[in-house]
Amino acid sequence: MHNLALAVASKAGYKVTGSDDEIFEPALSHLRDAGLLPDEIGWHPERITPDIDAIILGMHAREDNPELVRARELGIKIYSFPEYLYEQTKDKIRIVVGGSHGKTTTTSMILYVLNRLGIEADYMVGAQIEGFERMVRLSDTAKYAVFEGDEYLTSPLDLRSKFLWYHPHVAILTGIAWDHINVFPTFPQYVDTFRQFVHTIEPKGAFIYFQGDENLRMLADELKSQEPGVKTIPYDAYEGDVAMQVFGRHNMQNMQAAMLACHCIGVAPDDFYREISTFTGASNRLEKICETETSVAYKDFAHSPSKLKATVNAVRERYPDKKLIACMELHTFSSLMADFLPQYKDCMAEADIAYVYFNPKVIEHKRLTPITAEEVKQAFGTDNIEVFTESLALQLRLQSLDYKNTALLMMSSGTFDGINVNEFAAQLLNS
């Protein structure tokens, strides 16, 4: 949301204000630097006045939010985040990347290559990319728009998946692996939101899908019979001889999907592969954060089972002769739900040492049923797992290990309760 505020504020003639009950870094500094930081934290319905042209509603505002209530009373136009992105790009050619894993990296790859080739594009992506000032761009000049398509809910007023708003001309789905169990309590319900997504592809558009996923093959077959004007394009991992900065089979799959999307708008494959060879990755996605003569450390946003397994396996394949220490935090709603934990079976089997951390207070805060360390260990199902419920205990255990000839992998959508992962990993490898 703060990146969207910065993008809109950069357009001529727009005046942007905002509100929130909490603002964290880096949003705090970015908004302050742009002169968009609210004077006061909290909700002030008296500031919602009839002269406001539109309000953009974030996902985490509640339906009874006093500013939202006031805006609805006044009849002010209220957009959700994805609805506003569509409104600003409805006359552009839209590329949308969805899937349970890999969508941030795939979107980043597309944008990186387009930027290197001088092809202007508006965009929304969930990570910082080299060569890009922010994570959202909206312009009056770009012919194309590239969006990371999230299947999570749109807003408290619209309980559909965000990506159903975008109506892509080129759609990518990287895979379907059950996630967001709090929103999609059964796997068929989860698959169905992707089914709805592929049916939003514009006529004569393209559906690019990973052919190794049986559910995506099913959706492609359905699309062929029901929407014959939409071209279906399967892909697998890239297996050429281009020297790459990123690694792992999942990234070779992401790269092939990105190439096909770029090809759909006229980029020659040779041009794509030439430019992607210098792509070092999106921030927090298998990002190298420290390296010594014998050891290396990465951090990754991985938290769902499919992402976790792909990341651990990628590092194992990259460093087969190093000791692999993998550490992950259960932090999201789904990952902390007892019914979902069995999905993590064998996800960290390739690690020599595997640590799983969760904070019981977070479970309490999310109003979920408590889980135990033993339940977590049993769910992961391998002997290399040790579970921690205190951040300090985890840090002490990590500090007790020998990091000679080691690959360290830190995975979380959180911070392990306040750890500066970059600094901590550097201390471990250099101790």
N, C-alpha and C positions, 0 to 999 in steps of 0.2 A: 504493500500500500504506500509506503513512503517513497519507493522508487516511482510509482505511478504519479504521486504528487509532484515529484521533481520533474517528471516528463511533461506533465500538463502545464506546470508553472513556466517551463521553458518556451512554451508556444506564445506567440504574440497575442496580446489582448486578453489573456486569461489571468484572473486573480484567484489564487488558491489559498484556502485556510483548512485547518484540520483539527481534530480532537482525538484524545485517547486517554485511557485511565493509567496506562504504563507505556513508557517509550524507552527502549534499550538501545545500546550501541550495536551496529554503527548508525542506525536510523537517527539517533539523537544528534550526533555530530553533523550528519548530512543535512538534516532539517535546519539545524541552527545555522550552518554555513550558508544555506539558501534563503535564510530569513523566513522560514516556514514553521519554525517551532512554536507551538501554542504558548501564549503568555501564562496559562495555567493548565495543569493537568486535571483531567476530569471532564464531566459533562455539564454543559451550560445551555439549556434549551432556549434561554432568552436571546442567544446569538443566532438562532435559526429564524430568519426573517424572510418576508415574501420576496425580497429583491434577489435572493439566491436563485441562480438559474438551475442548478442541479446539485445533487448530493450523491457521492459514491460511497456505498456501504460495504464495509469490511465484513469478513466472514464471522469474526469473533465478537461483534456487537450483538447484544441480545435483542429480541423482538420488543422488549419493554424498555429499551434504552430511551431515556428522556428526550434526547435530541432527535432520535428517530420518530418517536411518538409525535413530537411537535412538527416535524417535517411532513408527516402524513396528514396531520390536522390541517396544515396550510396548503396541501396539495402540490408540494414541490416535487419535481421529477426526481425519482430515486433510482439510480443505477447500481447494480452489483458490479464488482470488479470486472468479471469477464464480459458482462453486457456492455460496459463502457468501452472496453477494448474492441469489441465487435463494432460498436457504433462508430468508433474512430477509424475503422479499417474496412468498412463494409464495401467500399469501392476498390479495394486492393485485392491482389491474389494472395490468398492466405495458405500458409503451410503450418500444420499443427502436428505436434509430436506427442503422442500419448503412450500409455503402457505402465505396468506396475514397476518397472525398473528401467534405467538408462535414458529416460526422456530428457533430463537436464543435459547430459553429455551429448546426446544426439542433436538436440536443439543448438547447443553451443558449437558443435562441429559445423552445422549448416551456416550459422552466423559468422563463424570465423572465416570460412572459405569465401562467403559472399563479400565480407569486408575486405579480404585480401585481394579479391578480384575487382573491387571498386563498384560492387552492385549494392545500391542503397536499399535498406530494408528497415521497416519498423519491427519491433520485437517485444517480447516478454519472455524472460528466462529466469530460472530459479537459482542462478549462481553468477558470480562475477567472472567475466571472460577477459582474457588479455586483449587489449586494444579497444575495449568498450568502457565508457565512463560510468554507465549505470546499467541496471537490469531491465529497464523499460525504456522504450523510445517510441514516440508518436510524432509524425510529421505530416506536412501537407504535400510532400514531394515524392516520397517513396512509392514505388509501384508494388512492392511486396511487403507482406507482414509474416513474421515467423513467431509462432507461439508455442511455449511448452503447455501441453494440455493436461490439466489435472482432473482426475475423476472425483475429487472430494467435492463436498457440497458448495453451492454457489454463494448463498447468503442465508441469514435467518428467515428471510422472506421467500426464498426460492431454494427448495431442498433437492434440486437436480444437480447433477455433476456439472462442474464448471465448463468442461470442454464441450458440452452440448450447445453452448452459445456461439461457437466460433465458425461453424459451417465451412470447413476447409475445402480448398480446391485440391490440395495435396495432403493426405493424412497418413501418418505413420503410427503403427502400433508395434511396440517392441516385445510385448509378451503380457500374459495375464496370469498373475500369481496372487492369490487372495490376500487382500489388505483392507484396512479400514473396516474392521469387523463391527465397530460401533455404528457404522452407517449401512453396511451391507452384511447383515447377520448370517447370510448363507452364500456359498460360492456361486450358485446359479444367479442370485441377485446381482452379485458383483460382475459376472460375465454379461448380464443383460445391459448394464450401463454402457459397456463397450459396444454391445450390439446397437444400442441407440445411437452411439457416436458415429459408427460407420454409415448409418443411414442419414446423417446430417451432411455427408460429403456432397458438394455441389455437383449438379449434372455434368457429365463428361469429365469429372475429376478423376483422381487416382488414389487407390488404397494400397499403401506399401506395408507389408506385414512380414514378421519373422516366421519362416515356414516351419521351424522346429516346434512351434506351439500348436497343439492340436485344436485349441479353442479358436485361435486366429484362423486356422485353416477352415474351420467350420463357419466362421463369420464371413470369410472370403467366398466360400461356396454359396452361402445364403445371398450375399451381395450380387454375385454373378447372375443368379436366377431372378432376383427381385429388382435390381438396379443395373440392367445390362449396359447402360451408358457409362458406368464407372469402371475404370480400368483397374484390375487387381494385379499387383506386382509382388511376388514373394522374394525374400532375400535370405541369405545365410551369412556367415562370417567372411570377411574379406580374406583372401588367401594369396594376394599378389606379393611382389617383392619390393614395395615401397618401404623405406626405412621410417619407422614411426617413433614418436616420442612417448605415446601412451601404449599400454600393453594390456593383455588379458583377452581371452576369446570374446567376452561380452563387449569389449571396446571395439574389436574387429567387426562384430555384428552391428554395433552402433554406427561405425564408420560407413559400412555398406549401405545402411538405411539412409544416412545423410547424403551419400553420393547420389542415390536414386532420386531423392527429393530435389537435389540441386539439378540433376539431369532433366527432371520434369519441367524446370523453368529455363532450360537452355544451356546449362553449364556442361561443358564436355567432360567426360570422366577423367581424361588425362590432366585437365586443368585442376579438377578437384583433388586428385591424388597428389599432384605437385604441391598444392598449397596446404593440404591437411598434414603433410609430412612434418611441418613445424609446429603443429598444435600440441601444446603441453598439457591440456586438460582444463576443465572448469574447476573453480575453487571448491575445496572440500570434497571433490570427487576423485578418490585415489590420488590425492595430492601429496607429493613428496615434501616433507617438512624438515628433514634433517638427514645428513649422511656423513659417515666417517670413513676411514680407510677400509673397515671391514663390515660396517653395519649401516642400516638404512631404516628410516621411519616414515610411515605414510599415515594420513588421516583420511577418513571417508565418512560420508553422510549415511552410510548403510545402516539400516535398522530393521527393515522387513526381511523375512527369511530369504527371499530370492536375491535381494541385493547383498545380503550378508554372505551367502554362499558363493555368489559370483566374485565378490571382492576377495574373500579368503583364498579361493581357488586360483584367482589371477596372481596373487602375490606368491603363492606356493609354486606356480608354474614359472614365474619370473625368477625366483630365487630357490631352486630345488636343493641347493647345498647349504642353505642357511637355516638356522633355527628360526622357526616362525612363531612369534608371540602375538596372539590376536586378542584384543580387548574390546568388548562392545558393551553399550549401555541400552537396556530396555527403557524406553522413554515415552513412546507414543501410546495412545489409547489401546490400539490393537495389541501391541507387544506386551502390555501389562495385563491383558485379560486372560484368565485361566483357560478359557475355552480355545484361545488362539495359540497358546504356548506350544502345543504339539506340532505346529507348522515349522518349528525351528529344528526338528529332528535332523541330526547330522550336518547342520549348516556350518559348523566350525570343526568338522572332523579332520580337515587337512592341516590344522595348526598343531604344532608340537605342544604348546601351552595355550590354553584358551580361558580367558576370564570374562565372566558376565556380571555386570553390575546393574542393580536397580535400587531405587530409594523408596522404601515403604511409605514415606510421607507424600511422595508424588501420587502413589496409588490412592492414598486417602484424599488428597486434594482433588483428584479426578473422580472421586466417589465410586471407585471400583471395588470389587470383592478382593480382599487381601490374598496374596500369593506368598509362598514360602520359598526359601532358597533351595530346599530339597525338590520342590515341584519343578523349579526352573531347571535344575541339574538333570532330573529325569526326562524332562521334555527335550532337552538338547541331545540326550541319549548317547554321549560318548565319554570315555574315561578321562579325557584331557580337560574336562570342564571343571572350573572352580567358580563358585558364585559368591559375590560380595554384596552387602547391603549398606556398607558405610564407605564413603569416598576415601577417607583417610586410610582405612585398612587396605583398600585397593592400591592406593599410592605406595604404601609401605611395602606391600608385596612386590609391586613392580620395581621398587628401588632395591629390593634384595636380590634381584636376578643379575646374572652375568650377560652382558650384551655383546660379547665378542662373537663375530660372525653371525649376526642376528638381523632378521627383518621384523620390525615392530609395526603393528597395525592397530590404530586406534579408531574405533567406529562408533559414531553416535549422531543423532539429530539434536542432542543437547550438549552439555559441557562436563558430564560426569560430576555434576554439582560443583561447578566453580573452578575446574582445572583449566589452566591455559595450556591447551594440548601442545602447541608448538614449542613453548618454553620447556614444558615438562619432558617432552620427548628428547629435546636437545640435552637436558640435564642427564637423562637416563643413558643416552648413547655416549656421552662424554665423561661419565663418572668413572 
